[in-house]
Amino acid sequence: MTRLSVNINKIATIRNARGGNNPNLVKVAIDCERFGAQGITVHPRPDERHIRYQDVLDLKEIVTTEFNIEGNPVEPKFVDLVLRTRPAQVTLVPDAVGAITSNAGWDTLTHRTRLTDLVQTFKSANIRVSVFVDADPKMVEGAKICGADRVELYTEPYATHYFDDRDKAIAPFVEAAQMAQQVGLGLNAGHDLSLDNLRFLKQQIPFLDEVSIGHALICDTLYFGLENTIQMYLRELDLA
């Protein structure tokens, strides 16, 4: 089974646009789980423009499925937050400060020493570690060398080229996924996955452990409602 983890950053963005606590992020997380989501993902950034550090502490108290915290471990505040909350999983993402969204995976060979130290820090706290990588078998293998438990494939290039030639778009991801399987890494995927491209991804990589989806899912929620939208995404994974 491939788990659906709902990234609720966009809910925090809407809340922060007006101040106050509407929509209530904690309630949305509870409802996502109630409606079938098998995980909750957040990605706090140093400027706290969507998820705030306090949100992570609040969510830790109520999330009953898998709690996944994404972020750049170069920030000491991020490392401290993860160690304090001890989520089921931390996903290490090489965000540039001020980046609108994640736009590349780690070079796990160049940053091997740093990543190895960070992975050990989190694993010693019994936190599963996933490393965000491009669809490159060498980077996947590098994550294994660093001691990671999983990799998350950065799927924006797949989504961008899906309608041009989906077979060509998926090919490097299948190759990277096979490397993950070969070296014994768990496999996650995320970024720009949607109702348009999710089923084909799962069909081609049936051993995916988890997909993390936020932007498209929240956009679909505006039309279909949260409960219905989550069920629609779960069906895409089921029907693949």
Secondary structure, 3 states (H helix, E strand, C coil): CCEEEEECHHHHHHHHHHCCCCCCHHHHHHHHHHCCCCEEEECCCCCCCCCCHHHHHHHHCCCCCEEEEEECCCCHHHHHHHHHHCCCEEEECCCCCCCCCCCCCCCCCCCHHHHHHHHHHHHCCCCEEEEEECCCHHHHHHHHHCCCCEEEEECHHHHHHCCCCHHHHHHHHHHHHHHHHHHCCEEEEECCCCCCCHHHHHHHCCCCCEEEECHHHHHHHHHHCHHHHHHHHHHHHHHC
